[in-house]
Amino acid sequence: MKVVVIGLGSMGKRRIRLLKKYNSEIIIYGIDSNESRKKEVADLYDVKGCENIEDAVKKGVSCAFVSASPLAHAKIIQSCLKNNLHV
């Protein structure tokens, strides 16, 4: 299964650790506007980076975990649903 974690701050990292703990076969992609967070998560957890939700969909992602700031949730979720992702 391929999933994307949107927002790679403390909550995003926690989601990634839990996903990897309970399913070692899952492929995780990450989206964040902060390039240093994307690089950190790639190095720590072997998470592949995506530029945006559309890029993640092209890579076969079927599910999104929204871990960004709560103020951004509505816009992110609308974009995920528009792209047929489970949220």
C-alpha positions in Angstrom: 0.0 0.0 0.0 1.2 3.5 -0.8 0.3 6.4 1.5 1.3 10.0 1.8 1.8 12.0 5.0 1.1 15.7 4.5 3.0 17.8 7.0 6.3 16.4 8.2 6.7 18.2 11.5 6.4 16.4 14.9 2.9 15.0 14.1 3.9 13.8 10.7 7.0 12.1 12.0 4.9 10.4 14.7 2.5 9.1 12.0 5.4 7.8 10.0 6.9 5.9 12.9 3.5 4.3 13.8 2.8 3.4 10.2 6.2 1.7 9.9 5.9 0.0 13.3 2.6 -1.7 12.4 3.1 -2.3 8.6 6.7 -2.8 7.4 5.5 -3.3 3.8 3.9 0.1 3.5 5.4 2.7 1.1 5.3 6.2 2.5 5.6 9.5 0.7 5.8 12.8 2.3 4.7 16.4 1.5 5.9 19.5 3.2 6.7 23.0 2.1 9.9 23.0 4.2 12.6 21.2 2.2 14.8 20.6 5.3 11.9 18.6 6.9 11.5 16.5 3.8 15.2 15.8 3.7 15.2 14.9 7.4 12.3 12.5 7.1 13.8 10.9 4.0 17.1 10.3 5.9 15.5 9.1 9.1 12.6 7.0 7.8 13.4 6.3 4.2 10.3 8.3 3.1 10.2 9.5 -0.5 9.3 13.2 -1.1 6.5 14.5 -3.3 6.0 18.1 -4.4 2.2 18.1 -4.0 -0.9 15.9 -3.8 -1.1 15.5 -7.6 2.5 14.2 -7.6 1.6 11.7 -4.9 -1.4 10.4 -6.9 0.8 9.9 -10.0 3.0 7.7 -7.8 0.0 5.4 -6.9 -0.8 6.8 -3.4 -4.3 5.8 -2.3 -4.5 7.3 1.2 -3.5 10.5 2.9 -2.7 11.3 6.5 -3.0 15.0 7.2 -0.5 16.1 9.8 -0.2 19.8 8.8 -1.4 22.8 10.8 -5.1 22.5 11.6 -5.7 25.8 9.9 -4.6 24.2 6.6 -6.7 21.0 7.0 -9.8 22.1 5.0 -7.9 23.1 1.9 -5.7 19.9 2.0 -8.6 17.6 2.6 -10.6 19.1 -0.3 -7.6 18.6 -2.6 -7.2 15.0 -1.4 -10.9 14.2 -2.0 -10.8 15.9 -5.4 -8.0 13.5 -6.2 -9.9 10.5 -4.9 -7.7 9.8 -1.9 -8.9 8.3 1.3 -8.2 10.8 4.1 
